[in-house]
């Protein structure tokens, strides 16, 4: 679905953000992109929907060269929710924010209304429909920005730090929504520092540093790699820390566990369970 082929990009032609990045993301995948601030993560996803264009290399979306497509055309396939919703919101009511993109993409009045109401209901925004987005909390504004993209039902949803400003319940709702979208065929790409969120929901992780991909593979492998953790300034997953502590006393326990079920099985084995 998305192919990034040897993409280079430098801001102002001076400050390199991507230095020969190549990857492929297929339909229906769930992929996390992790790395330290300035690693090139956000720059990379902005190339996927045309907000930035490669200075060298090529981007293909659904087999089409993205350089030959407008941002509006790409937005029908790849929806991007920015880290800071204030960079994405600009109208005076929540409802107008959600319907703006739909109208621009040519949806009729009835379809626009139905999509808007459905999306507000899913994200718990119905009671806020006539409120100004800028009167809302940070977490609520992030949900409005997400709603404005989700209403268009993109084939690929890219989110930049979606869990920042969300409480535990909102984070759970977001998780359920992303899993439902993915089950219906939407590919989900998430730029995040929230390692526990990645472990729970993203089978594949891409780790970046200084404009390069330094690891790309199964999440439990990438996020228990000491080199990746150090270079990307990440925290070792909490369950991995627990398994490492257990390994000091019980060498038969792997020090690289990431899932609750794995740790549970290891503890049962220690105490002679079946």
C-alpha positions in Angstrom: 0.0 0.0 0.0 2.8 2.5 0.9 6.3 2.2 -0.4 9.0 4.6 0.7 12.0 4.2 -1.6 15.4 5.7 -0.6 13.8 9.0 0.6 16.0 11.9 1.6 14.7 15.1 3.1 16.4 18.1 4.7 14.7 21.1 6.2 15.8 24.3 4.4 18.0 22.1 2.4 20.5 22.1 5.3 19.1 20.0 8.3 18.8 16.4 7.3 15.7 14.7 8.7 15.6 11.6 6.5 18.7 10.0 5.1 17.8 7.3 2.6 14.8 5.7 4.3 13.1 2.7 2.6 10.2 0.7 3.9 6.9 -0.9 2.9 3.6 -0.9 4.8 0.9 -3.2 3.5 -2.9 -3.1 3.7 -4.3 -3.9 7.2 -0.9 -3.6 9.0 -0.5 -2.0 12.5 2.9 -0.4 12.6 4.5 1.7 15.4 7.4 4.2 14.7 9.6 4.9 17.6 12.7 6.9 18.3 14.1 10.0 20.1 12.9 13.5 19.4 14.4 14.6 16.0 14.8 11.1 14.7 12.7 11.8 11.6 9.5 10.0 12.6 7.0 12.8 11.9 8.9 13.9 8.8 8.5 10.3 7.5 4.7 10.1 8.0 4.2 13.6 6.4 5.7 12.1 3.3 3.0 9.4 3.3 0.2 11.9 2.6 2.1 14.5 0.6 2.5 17.2 3.2 6.2 16.9 2.5 7.8 15.7 -0.8 11.1 13.8 -1.1 14.1 15.8 -2.2 15.5 12.5 -3.3 13.8 9.1 -3.7 10.1 8.2 -4.3 6.9 7.5 -2.4 4.2 5.2 -3.8 0.6 5.0 -2.4 -1.5 2.2 -3.7 0.9 1.7 -6.6 0.8 5.4 -7.7 3.7 7.8 -7.5 2.7 10.3 -4.8 4.6 13.1 -6.6 1.9 13.0 -9.2 -0.9 13.3 -6.7 -2.2 16.3 -4.8 -2.4 16.4 -1.0 -6.2 16.2 -1.3 -6.0 13.1 -3.5 -3.6 11.5 -1.0 -5.8 12.4 1.9 -8.5 10.1 0.6 -6.2 7.2 1.2 -3.8 8.4 4.0 -5.3 10.4 7.0 -2.8 12.0 9.4 -3.7 13.2 12.9 -1.0 15.6 14.1 0.6 15.5 17.6 -0.5 19.1 18.4 -4.3 19.4 17.5 -4.0 23.2 17.5 -2.0 22.9 14.3 -4.9 21.0 12.7 -8.0 22.8 14.1 -9.1 26.2 12.9 -12.9 26.5 12.9 -15.3 27.7 15.5 -17.2 24.5 16.3 -16.4 20.8 16.7 -19.1 20.0 14.1 -17.6 22.3 11.5 -14.1 20.9 12.0 -15.4 17.4 11.3 -17.5 18.3 8.3 -14.9 20.6 6.7 -12.7 17.8 5.2 -15.8 15.8 4.1 -17.1 18.8 2.1 -13.7 19.4 0.6 -13.5 15.8 -0.5 -16.9 16.1 -2.3 -19.3 14.3 0.0 -22.9 15.4 -0.3 -24.8 17.1 2.6 -26.6 13.9 3.8 -23.5 11.7 3.7 -21.5 14.5 5.4 -24.1 14.8 8.2 -24.3 11.0 8.7 -20.5 10.5 8.8 -20.1 13.5 11.2 -22.7 12.2 13.6 -21.4 8.7 13.5 -17.8 9.8 14.2 -18.8 12.1 17.0 -20.8 9.3 18.7 -17.8 6.9 18.4 -15.4 9.4 20.0 -17.7 10.8 22.6 -18.0 14.3 21.0 -21.7 14.5 20.4 -22.4 16.8 23.4 -19.5 19.0 22.3 -20.7 19.5 18.7 -21.5 23.2 19.1 -18.5 24.0 21.3 -15.4 25.8 20.0 -12.5 23.3 19.8 -10.3 25.9 21.5 -12.5 25.9 24.6 -11.9 22.2 25.1 -9.2 20.3 27.0 -6.1 19.1 25.2 -7.3 15.6 25.2 -10.7 16.6 23.8 -9.0 18.6 21.1 -7.0 15.6 20.1 -10.2 13.6 19.7 -11.7 16.4 17.6 -8.6 16.3 15.3 -8.9 12.5 15.1 -12.6 12.7 14.3 -12.0 15.1 11.5 -9.7 12.5 9.8 -11.7 9.4 10.8 -14.9 10.8 9.3 -13.3 10.5 5.8 -12.6 6.8 6.4 -9.1 6.7 5.1 -7.5 3.4 4.1 -4.4 4.3 6.2 -4.6 6.2 9.5 -1.4 7.7 10.7 -1.3 9.2 14.3 1.4 11.3 15.8 1.6 10.7 19.6 -2.1 10.0 20.0 -2.0 9.0 23.7 -0.5 12.3 25.0 -3.2 14.1 27.1 -5.5 11.1 27.2 -6.6 9.6 30.5 -6.8 5.8 31.1 -10.4 5.6 29.9 -9.8 7.7 26.8 -6.7 5.7 26.0 -8.8 2.5 26.3 -11.4 3.9 24.0 -8.8 4.9 21.5 -7.3 1.5 21.6 -10.7 -0.2 20.9 -11.3 2.2 18.1 -8.0 1.6 16.4 -8.5 -2.2 16.7 -12.0 -1.9 15.2 -10.7 0.2 12.3 -7.9 -2.3 11.7 -10.3 -5.2 11.8 -12.2 -3.5 9.0 -9.1 -3.3 6.9 -7.6 0.1 7.8 -3.8 0.2 8.2 -2.8 2.0 11.4 0.6 3.8 11.7 1.5 5.3 15.1 4.3 7.6 15.9 4.8 7.4 19.7 7.0 7.3 22.8 4.4 5.2 24.6 6.2 1.9 24.6 3.5 0.0 26.6 0.8 1.2 24.1 3.0 -0.1 21.2 3.6 -3.5 22.9 -0.2 -4.0 23.4 -1.4 -3.0 20.0 1.3 -3.0 17.3 2.8 -6.2 16.0 5.5 -4.4 14.0 7.8 -1.6 15.2 10.1 0.6 13.2 12.9 2.3 15.2 14.5 5.4 13.9 17.6 7.5 14.8 19.0 10.5 13.1 16.9 10.1 10.0 17.7 6.4 9.5 15.8 3.2 10.2 17.9 1.2 12.7 15.4 -1.7 13.3 12.3 -2.9 11.7 10.6 -6.1 12.8 8.4 -7.8 15.4 7.7 -5.5 18.3 8.8 -7.9 21.0 12.2 -8.3 19.2 12.8 -4.6 18.5 11.8 -3.3 21.9 13.9 -5.8 23.8 17.0 -5.0 21.8 19.4 -3.2 24.2 21.0 -1.3 21.3 17.7 0.0 20.0 16.7 1.1 23.5 19.9 3.0 24.0 20.1 4.7 20.6 16.5 5.7 20.5 16.4 6.9 24.2 13.5 4.5 25.0 12.5 3.0 28.3 12.7 -0.7 28.6 9.2 -2.1 28.7 7.9 -2.6 32.2 7.2 -6.3 31.7 10.7 -6.8 30.3 12.2 -5.1 33.4 10.2 -7.6 35.5 11.4 -10.6 33.4 15.0 -9.3 33.7 14.6 -9.2 37.5 13.2 -12.7 37.6 16.0 -13.9 35.3 18.5 -12.9 37.9 17.0 -15.4 40.4 15.6 -17.9 37.9 17.8 -18.2 34.8 15.1 -20.3 33.0 13.0 -17.2 32.7 13.7 -15.3 29.5 14.9 -11.7 30.2 13.1 -10.4 27.1 9.5 -11.0 27.8 7.0 -8.3 26.8 3.5 -9.7 27.3 1.5 -10.4 30.4 0.7 -14.0 29.3 4.4 -14.7 28.8 5.3 -13.5 32.3 2.4 -15.3 33.8 3.5 -18.6 32.1 7.0 -18.1 33.4 5.9 -17.5 37.0 3.6 -20.6 36.9 6.5 -22.6 35.6 8.8 -21.4 38.4 6.3 -22.6 41.0 5.8 -25.9 39.4 2.5 -25.2 37.7 1.3 -26.7 34.5 
